[in-house]
Amino acid sequence: MSTYPSYHTGRRALVTGAASGIGRAAAIKLAEAGAHVLAVDLNAQGLAALASEVPHVEPVTCDLSDLDALLALPKDVDILVNNAGIQTVSPIEDFPVERFELIMRVMLHAPWYLIRQTIPHMYEKGWGRIVNLSSAHGLRASEFKSAYVTAKHGLEGLSKVAALEGAPHGVNSVTVNPAYVRTPLVEKQIADQARTHGISEDEVVSKIMLDRVHVKRLIEPDEVGELVLFLTGPASASMSGTSYAIDGAWTAY
């Protein structure tokens, strides 16, 4: 259970990509803390499972690449967690153009639209928290991930602008920057990287994913969810415009 149950009670939180991985963990942490969580994902089955297990979770099926569906999402939100993400591993010259555009829509454009349509409510309340799930790849680049790295670097800039504009209104915006987390997205990346590099999946984890990570382990989703909770809790009043790495010292130099 949360350390901050009274602080989050009565807050409305919207979490994207909530059916699995980091989004699911963040939704659970916030709901356990007393927030009413709007859990947004394209995976209706995963959302239904989450809502059946955790009180205070309202499933909202949405394709974040569909602008009309995005604009129809609830706007009376106190806490926004932009988490949804997809990945494609490919050299730039072979990268499918339509896949690049999709990654931009889901991982950069959708957060901008969601901030734009929820921040007026936060301003009116005089309080709001925006947590953008970036990545170590929002601070560093890697080969074969041009769309993902571009989107995450853009998200860093968007988060900082929201922090500057939101500060006079009691609204904070931050990014969370994990290294590789044990999620379905990462599991798929392992297989993709193995094909791209012509090596085994075990070698992908040890030689590629953990090569730059000094704490040699995959991160668990609950660890990131706990950080999201902290960044929306009572200690978060001056936490804005910054990036919070949870990356095993990947970006330490």
N, C-alpha and C positions, 0 to 999 in steps of 0.2 A: 504493500500500500504506500501511497505517497507521503512524503514528509510535509507537504504543503496543502492539506485538504481544505482548510478554510479559505485560503487565498484564491483558489480556482473555482470555488463554489459560486454558481450563478454566471460564470463566464461561458460564452459560446465560442467554440474552437472549430475551425475548418482545417482538416488535414487531407491533403491529396496523396494519392498512391497508398491509401490506407488499408488495402486488402492484404498486404504482405510486407515483410521486411521492416525497414525503418519506419515507414508510415504506420504500419500496424502497431509497432512498439510504442510510437509516440501517441497514437490514439488511445491506447490502453493506459499509458501513464497519465495522460490528461484526464481521461474519464475516471480513473481511480482517484484522482485528486479532486473530483467534484465538478469538472467542466462538462457541459453538454457538447458532445463531439459530433460534428457532421463529418462522417467518414466518406471521402470521395474516391471513387476508383471506377475503372471500366469493368472490373471483375466483380459482377454482381454476386456470384456464388461466394467469393472470398469475403465480401462485405457482410453477407447474410450470416456467415459463420462467425465473424467478429461480433456482430450485433447480438447473436444468440448467446455468446460467451460473456460479454461485458456490458453491464448496465450503463446507461447514459450515452450510448453510441447510436446514432441515427444514420443508417446507410443511405448514401446518395450515389446512384450509378451515373457516371458522366464520362464522356469521351472528351478529354481536355484539348484535343486537336480540333474539335468542333466548336467554332466561335459562338454559335447560337446556344449550344448547350452550356458553354462556359458562362455566358452572360446571364443565363437563367438560374445560376447557383445562388444560394442565399447570400445576402449582402450584410446582414446584421450580425457581424462576426467580430469578436473581441481579440481572438488569437488566430492568426493565419499561419499555417505550416505548409509551405510550398515544398513538397517532397517528391512528387511523381517524376520518374525518370525512365528513360530507355537508352539502349546502347547499341552501337554497331562498331565493329572493329574491322578496319579496312584501310589500306593506303589511300591517300587523297585522290590519286589519279583513277582509282577503281571505285571510289565511294559513290554509291547510288545517289543521284541528285534528290530524288523524291524522299529518300531516307534522311538525308541532311535536313530537308525542309521540315519533315515530321518532327525530328529531334528539336529543332528550333521552336516549333509551335508548342510542343509539350513542355519543354524544359526552360524556355526563356520567355516566349510570348505569353503563355498561360499565366505564369507568375505575375507578369506586368498587368494583365487584365484583372487578375484576382486582387492585387494590391489596389489598383485603380478603383475597383468597385466596392471594396470593403473599407478602405481608409476613411471615407467620409463618416461612416458610423463610428469608427474609432475616434475621429476628431470630435464628433458630437459628444461622445462619452468622456473625452479628455483622458483616455487610456487605451492603449492597444499594443500588441506584441506581434511582430512579424518575424518568423524564423524561416529562413531560406536554406534548404538542405543543398549545400554546395558539395564540395569534395576536395580532397587533396589536389585534384585536377583543376579546381578553381584557383589554385595558387601555383601549381606546377603543370607542365605539359608532359605528355607521353606520346610516343609514336602510335600511329594507326587509329587515333581517337579524335580526329579533327573536329567532328560535330560536337561530341560530348565536351571536349575541352573548351571549345568556343562558347557553348551554351553556359558552362559553369563560370567562365571568366566574365561573361556578360551578366550573369546573375550576381556576381560580386559587386559590379558597378551599380546595378539596379538597387541592390540592398543598401548601398551607401547613400544613394540619392534619396531613397525612402527614409533613411535615418535622418538626413539633414532636414528634409521637408517636414518630417513628422515630429521632430524634437519639440517645437513650440506647442505642440498639441498633446503631449504625453504619449506619443507613439514611438516605440523603439523598433529598429530593424537590424537583424544580425544574420550572419551565415554560420552554418555548422559544416566543418570540413573533415569528414572521415577519410581514412584510408579504406582499404577493402573490407567490407562488411559481409558477413555470412548471410546473403540474401539470394533470392532466385535470380536477380539481375547479375550478380557476381558469378553464380554458378554457370549461367549461360556464357558469361565472358570467358570463363575458364576454357570451355569447349571451343569458343571462337578463336581465342588466342592460340590454343593448341593447333588448330588448323592453319592459322596465319603463319605461325612460326615453325610448324613442322616438328613439334615436340609433344611429349606426353602431358596430360592434364596435371599430374603431380609436379612436373617440372615447371609448368606455368605458375603454380602457386609459389614454389620455392625460389625459382630463378627470376620471375618477372614481377608477380604481385607483391612479394615480400622482399624483393631485392633492395628497394629504397627504404623499407620500413625497418627500423632498428629493434622495435619490439616485435619479435617474429611470431605473430599470430594474426588470424583474422579477427576482426572486431565483431562482437555479438550485437544484434539489433537493439536489445534492451539497454546496452550502454549508451547508445546514441539517443534512444528515447528518454533516458534519464537526464541527459544533457539538455534536450529540448525542454523538458519540464523545468529544469533549473533556470533556463534562460527566459521563462515566462513566469517565474516565481517571484517571491518577495525581494530577492537579491538582485533583480534585473533592472532596477530603476535607472542605472547609469550604463547599462550594457547596450550600446547602440553603435552602429556604424563599423563594427569590427567583425573579424572572422575567428571562429573558435575551432581550432584544429584538434582532432581526436585521431591522430595519424601515426602513432608510434614513432614520433620524431622524424617522419619523412621530410617535413618542411623546416627542420631545425637549421638548415644551412642552405 
